[in-house]
């Protein structure tokens, strides 16, 4: 089309011909706008720098494995965050940073951490109740204890007296007759060891956390597959917790026709005699002879449950056991069975804060915790450093994240984001204080003009700082350690 034709087209109200340069500029502008809109309002990728969310999300310097996570930033524009979601948010003590943690405490409730579990209530007039995670989140947070490989020692040991003797293999038991076996995949009591939950190929590389192995863990799960012999009367999983014995029984082919799943609670040192023994009978069920069936028996958050083929068949509430010392057993009655793919896992042991273990959450705020409570900067410990100083002749109060770790220097630039805050140092102008405030702004101040005020606890995240929820881990793949991180986040 010529220039005269362009003029004619304009006179007729038709658009003029676009030049290639204009087309490219418009396409580039639209691409930039779409990328910005996508990042800030729809989806964004994050790199996990630390192990605070292990085992759900990995960030480990020893192995150089850092999960890349795709975050949904759209949902929170039209609905509020929900409990137990893994969420990203602006760090309230330094809003220039993004954090990722699990939402455990909700607006307007009272919240506490005790005996390794999470508890909530609406007001002081109500009793505390344990927070129970949905099944998908349970599967995400169980920490396997017996990831043994072919050629390693068996993780189960027979009790004396099994006749005929049982055969133990790689996470398997060939029970030739009646008898019992105890889980020995962990020497001594089952404790909250830091490396639990990491892939077995890197457990020996991961540096133990400061509080590794300090607490006994009572919440256990035993799962596997059972192929029953015709004479099997029942296979029983026993989970011991302190003085209590929890027996979760699955009837076998030789059980009576009306046999039921059952859970028995026996306490060798009960607070009152009437609580020494309890039995709950579940639905009628018998294992089919010669057919492989998957099962799972667990004690989690003061609830015993038994599942068959992935379906929860029965559950029983139990009272809090202050003694968390635990062990696991498997028993065959009547005849034997083949037990395969046996796996024992422990729950997260939620550590209390160093100075607080109970909070009242204001309306419009959330309480955040990392799944790895041995090494997580989260709501339990957040503390604001408060100082008063004069800036341009005006007295101001500054607040910022209080971090007591060694600072790092890069020439004349201070990298306070990863180090101590505040930092006091000697400069040409005399004693100087470097301080990053809650908005991420860095101040360099004469130390003599800074007056420290009492620190303030800041354990909650306001709703407006919640930016998205973690959806999917799409990287990395480690050839060296045989790890492929590709999964949904629950």
Secondary structure, 3 states (H helix, E strand, C coil): CCHHHHHHHHHCCCCCCCCHHHHHHHHHHHHHHHHHHHHHHHEEEEECCCCCCCCCCCEECCCCEECEEEEECCHHHCCCCCCCCEEEEECCCCCCCEEEEEEEECCCCEEEEECEEEEEECCCCCCCEECCCCHHHHHHHCEECCCCCCCCCCCEEECCCCCCCCEEECCEEEECCCEEEEECCCCCCCECCCCCCCCHHHCCCCCCCCCCCCCECCCEEEEEEEEECCCCCEEEEEEEECCEEEEEEEECCCCCCCCEEEEEEEECCCCCHHHCEEEEEEEECCCCECCEEEEEEEEECCEEEEEECCEEEEEEECCCCCCCCEEEEEEEECCCEEEEEEEEEECCCECCCCCCCEEECCCCEEEEECCCCCCCCCCCCCEEEEEEEEECCEEEEEEEECECCCCCEECCEECHHHCCECEEEEECCEEEEEEECCCCCEEEEEHHHEEEEEEEECCEEEHHHEEEEEEEEEECEECCCCEECCEECC
